Amino acid sequence: MALPCLVLVLSVALACVHAAGSHLECVDAARIGARALARGEDEAAVRSLASGAGPPGSVVELSSEAGFVHVSVTATVRIVPGTPPVLRVGGSAAAPAEPDR
């Protein structure tokens, strides 16, 4: 009886670690995208950089407001591969837009 419980607890712990890792990937991807967008890179290049740094299948949203650029990266993470329950993780970053030269 103890072994199945141990396997269940370890599986849940591994799923949490996987979700946390995906969240950190989203945060890093958003930071990379915000810095590129602030430098004046075009939106296609920023989306390519951010989606390449994020988890597979991540969605990148770009915006700018009041001299700041904002990048949000979201992704869905399956708790158990091939099963319906999914977690939605994401990260966002902002950076001041650099002045035009």
Secondary structure, DSSP 8 states (H G I E B T S, - for coil): -HHHHHHHHHHHHHHHHHHHHHHHHHHHHHHHHHHHHHHT--HHHHHHHHHHHS-TT-EEEEEEETTEEEEEEEEEEESSTTSS-EEEEEEEEEEE-----
